Amino acid sequence: MLITVSTTHRPATDLGYLLVKHPDRVHAFGVPTGTAYVVFPEAGAERCTAALLLDIDPLALAVDRPRRGGPARGSGSTPEGFTLGRYVNDRGYAASSLLSSALSTAFRSAMRGDSKDRPELAATAIPLELRVPALRCRGGADLAGRLFAPLGWMVTAIPIPLDPTRPDWGDSRYVDLTLAGTLRLADALNHLYVLLPVLDDAKHYWVAPDEIDKLIRAGAGWLAAHPERGLITRRYLAHRRALAGAALARLAEQRLADEPTDPDTVVESYDGGADEEAGLPAGVDRQPLAALRRAAVLDALDRSGAARVLDLGCGGGALLTDLVRNRRYTEIVGTDVSTRSLAVAERRLRLDRLPPRQRDRIRLWQSALTYRDDRLRGFDAAVLMEVVEHLDPPRLPALEAAVFGHARPGTVIVTTPNAEYNVRYPGLADGGLRHPDHRFEWTRAEFARWAGAVGASYGYTVSISGVGADDPQVGSPTQLAVLARTGGGEGGSR
Ligand code: SAH
């Protein structure tokens, strides 16, 4: 079983840096079904090719035990129990789900888009050619085109004849697949990781619920909008309906988050339309409320003493740009469910222009706050700035469990509009919300009740303040809560 990855980017040998494999050596990895090798059949300045070969141990494959990890399980667990098919089958020769899991073992950091030596290149689209000479393709060669072409690949899928000497026998179920395009290497590898087992569609492997997370993660940035996402999801999850339904619901959430908002419909730009009524002297600068809010969040973060911080629901990255400027923050992670927002944040941060040591402090991850994400554990502090009001109220307990119960940062800083203040915005007096995507806005009492309940359930103390001019009747336009974890434990009674 074989995949090759080639580039004509100059110098092409940079491919070795991106894959973290020296082109002069043979790299071997133990995988559950045998041994994976990475070698470089060509490594010149103009063209470089890495090959991933998988040498399958038929006995390892035949062992009938469900394991975690990858849809890449052998066809061992057939419903009939022992069959000859467990030992005599095409698994050793055809690229399939097994190759896909070998891919994630051999190229783990490249698939994440990480590169210590060539971070700019890892973030850049480069000319690539991928070849899978024997790919089992259930549904015919056309399907390969339907799956890869929408992702920006030029697809050549040539059916392999059953027997070249007997053309009358027709074609086998295998194709010789070549993909050419200019893409980021991480995206290319994630496309293969997901779509090889989808094309193979061997149904007899064991699929654990954590496969949904793997699919969502590998599909970040491309699967939610893919025209064949339904087929991809069903096949990847081995036609388990409940799992596919849950995954498709998460992809739908991502698509929704990617829908643009008309800026003209957003109310709330300044620190109070109320200032004039409040009798501020003429000439006093009215600061945009967003700037005041960031300043208040930065101040609270500073007081918490945090060095490793999460900006959850980071949007276009306004707060991240402030965090990056401050060296006390040694690790900064922005997450959002919306890939559009993450792309804006990436541009705004100008990651490609930062020196590698600076760039290494920052990560942008697609992640939905209503699902547990192990990557978010162990941080000093997390910010939820103007995020909670974007969730439907029945989804809030899921966010609370994922953030306060699972990620469990030492400090959580939450900001949200103060609904009472809305009467001070011309146009909102009739009970409207400040932003078309807001699902609710809380009064001061409602926010205090929510924060108090979360703190009590998960072991955090709560202190609440206001941001922006403090109106004697209705308070400040923004509310801010700092929740500080009390014990070190994994508490949480919800
Ligand atoms: N914190 C940023 C953006 C606030 S807008 C700022 O203050 O400037 C709210 C952000 O939350 C949006 O970018 C939206 O995509 C994100 N978001 C909404 N629901 C989410 C969810 N369930 N998981 C992760 N992010 C979510």
Residues whose N, C-alpha, C, O or C-beta is under 5 A from the ligand:
A	BS01	SAH	A257 L312 G313 C314 G315 A318 D336 V337 S338 S341 S367 A368 L369 T370 M385 E386 V387 H390
